[in-house]
Amino acid sequence: MMTKNVLGADDVKRIAAAAEAEAKKNHWPVTIAIADDGGHLLWLQRMDGAAASSAYIAPEKARTAALGRRESKVYEDMINQGRTSFLSVPLLGMLEGGVPIMVDGQVVGAVGVSGVKSAEDAQVARAGIAAL
């Protein structure tokens, strides 16, 4: 029988706190979403001042990164480079800012952030993951 690592509640809280600290340090009002390896939402935090739409976009970025097993920016780049047929894939968060959480070479979840420039969203997500 195979075994796998999974995110526990303490892991999720640690990731969320570090992501929030990075956002606050830079005065970025964002929404932070953390999903498990199946893209199911484990955490959602909309910081004061974050756009209402970010509460929809951040979980979709996390879901895309978890299910796709890669950063959501990969999909954005593919589409921008002309592979528009990829828009038919049933993933809605194909914008930079979704980052998978890797443990021992396996995806155990993902962080999605929305609210500022996409590269800054990804920076917040990576800072959260680095807390693991």
C-alpha positions in Angstrom: 0.0 0.0 0.0 1.3 3.5 -0.9 1.4 6.3 1.6 1.6 10.0 1.0 2.2 13.3 2.8 -0.8 15.5 3.4 -1.2 19.0 4.8 -2.3 19.2 8.4 -4.2 22.1 10.0 -1.0 23.3 11.6 0.8 23.3 8.3 -2.0 25.3 6.7 -1.9 27.9 9.5 1.9 28.2 9.2 1.7 28.8 5.4 -1.2 31.3 5.8 0.6 33.2 8.5 3.8 33.5 6.5 1.9 34.5 3.4 0.0 37.1 5.3 3.3 38.5 6.8 4.8 38.9 3.4 1.7 40.7 2.1 1.6 43.0 5.1 5.3 43.7 4.9 4.7 45.0 1.3 1.3 46.7 2.1 -0.4 44.4 -0.4 -4.1 43.7 0.2 -4.6 40.2 -1.1 -6.7 37.1 -0.7 -4.8 33.9 0.3 -6.2 30.5 -0.6 -4.7 27.2 0.3 -5.9 23.9 -1.3 -5.1 20.3 -0.8 -3.6 18.1 -3.5 -7.1 17.6 -5.1 -7.6 21.4 -5.3 -10.1 21.4 -2.4 -10.1 24.6 -0.3 -8.5 24.3 3.1 -8.0 28.1 3.9 -9.3 31.4 2.6 -8.3 34.7 4.0 -9.3 38.0 2.4 -7.2 40.7 3.9 -8.7 44.2 4.6 -8.7 46.2 1.4 -8.5 43.2 -1.0 -10.8 43.3 -4.0 -14.0 41.3 -3.8 -13.0 39.4 -7.0 -9.8 38.2 -5.4 -11.8 35.9 -3.1 -12.9 34.1 -6.2 -9.6 34.2 -8.1 -7.2 33.1 -5.4 -8.9 29.7 -4.8 -9.0 29.1 -8.5 -5.3 29.8 -8.8 -4.6 27.3 -5.9 -6.9 24.7 -7.5 -5.1 25.1 -10.9 -1.7 24.7 -9.3 -2.7 21.7 -7.2 -4.5 19.8 -10.0 -1.9 20.8 -12.7 1.0 20.0 -10.4 2.8 23.1 -11.6 2.6 26.9 -11.1 -0.4 28.5 -12.7 1.9 30.8 -14.6 2.8 27.9 -16.9 -0.7 27.9 -18.3 -0.8 31.7 -18.6 2.5 31.6 -20.6 1.2 28.8 -22.8 -1.9 30.8 -23.7 0.0 34.0 -24.2 2.4 32.2 -26.6 -0.5 31.3 -28.8 -1.9 28.0 -27.5 -5.3 29.4 -27.1 -7.0 26.0 -27.4 -5.8 25.5 -23.8 -8.6 27.9 -22.8 -10.9 24.9 -23.2 -9.3 23.1 -20.2 -11.6 23.1 -17.2 -9.3 25.2 -15.0 -10.2 28.7 -14.2 -7.1 30.1 -12.4 -4.7 30.2 -15.3 -2.9 33.3 -14.1 0.3 33.7 -12.2 -0.1 33.5 -8.5 -0.9 29.8 -7.9 2.1 27.8 -6.6 2.1 24.1 -5.8 3.4 22.9 -2.4 6.0 20.2 -2.9 7.1 17.7 -0.2 9.5 14.9 -1.1 8.9 15.5 -4.8 5.1 15.2 -4.4 2.4 17.9 -4.6 0.6 18.0 -1.3 -1.4 21.2 -2.1 -1.1 24.7 -3.4 -1.3 28.3 -2.5 -3.2 30.8 -4.6 -3.0 34.6 -4.1 -4.8 37.4 -5.8 -5.0 41.1 -5.3 -1.9 42.7 -6.6 0.3 42.2 -9.7 0.6 38.6 -10.6 4.3 38.3 -9.9 3.6 39.8 -6.4 0.8 37.4 -5.9 3.3 34.6 -6.6 5.8 36.1 -4.2 3.3 36.0 -1.4 2.4 32.4 -2.2 6.1 31.4 -2.2 6.7 33.1 1.1 3.9 31.1 2.6 5.2 27.8 1.3 8.8 28.7 2.5 7.4 28.5 6.1 7.1 24.7 5.8 
